[in-house]
Amino acid sequence: MVALTDEGRGGLLRIGMSLREIEVLEASLNHASNNQIGEKLFITQKTVKFHWTNIYKKVAVVTGKRGARSDLWIWLTANRYIANTREIVTYRATEPGDLIPGFKK
């Protein structure tokens, strides 16, 4: 199980993420689909995608990188915002270059 650390939640709040965006991000760390995230948080898939767009924008402002989910995981890992990074590395290796769920260029 992969989870955000307390330090990670604080860091994400400092860059302007809402608590709901953090919940969406944390649910995705364990490979939940947008549909599964919506069911878990009692929100529609459209709302999940809306949160992903906001997450993407906020992280892009901080990192200067746009689009790749693997960049998001690398940033979270580098800042020690997540625990049990072994699963993150495995995920990156199996699906490199995946876009953040719900993000469309």
SVG drawing of the C-alpha trace seen along z (x, -y; Angstrom):
<svg xmlns="http://www.w3.org/2000/svg" viewBox="-21 -28 35 31">
<polyline fill="none" stroke="black" stroke-width="0.4" points="0.0,0.0 1.3,-3.4 0.3,-6.5 1.2,-10.1 3.3,-10.9 2.1,-13.6 5.0,-15.8 3.7,-15.1 0.2,-16.2 1.6,-19.4 3.8,-20.0 0.8,-19.6 -1.3,-22.0 1.6,-24.5 1.6,-24.5 -2.2,-25.2 -3.8,-21.7 -7.2,-21.3 -7.9,-18.5 -10.1,-16.8 -7.3,-17.0 -5.0,-15.4 -7.6,-12.6 -7.8,-12.0 -4.0,-11.9 -3.6,-9.5 -6.3,-7.2 -4.4,-7.1 -1.1,-6.0 -2.6,-2.5 -3.5,-2.4 -7.2,-3.3 -9.0,-4.3 -10.9,-7.5 -14.1,-5.5 -12.8,-3.7 -11.7,-7.1 -15.1,-8.5 -16.8,-5.6 -14.5,-5.8 -14.9,-9.6 -18.6,-9.7 -18.0,-12.0 -18.6,-11.7 -15.9,-10.7 -16.2,-14.2 -15.4,-15.7 -12.4,-13.4 -11.1,-14.6 -11.6,-18.2 -9.5,-17.5 -6.8,-15.9 -6.7,-18.9 -6.1,-21.1 -3.5,-18.7 -1.7,-18.7 -1.7,-22.5 -0.4,-23.0 2.4,-20.4 3.4,-21.8 3.8,-25.3 6.2,-23.9 8.1,-21.4 8.1,-23.1 7.1,-19.8 3.8,-19.1 1.9,-15.9 3.6,-12.7 2.3,-10.8 5.7,-9.4 7.0,-13.0 4.4,-13.4 5.5,-10.2 9.2,-11.2 8.4,-14.6 6.4,-13.0 9.3,-10.6 12.0,-13.2 10.3,-15.3 9.6,-12.3 5.9,-12.9 5.1,-9.2 5.8,-6.0 6.6,-2.7 8.1,-4.0 8.9,-0.5 5.4,-0.2 5.7,-3.6 8.9,-2.6 7.2,0.6 4.2,-1.4 6.5,-3.8 8.3,-0.9 5.2,0.8 3.5,-2.3 6.1,-4.9 4.8,-8.2 1.2,-7.7 -0.7,-10.9 -2.4,-11.9 -5.9,-10.4 -8.4,-12.7 -5.9,-15.2 -6.3,-16.1 -3.8,-18.2"/>
</svg>
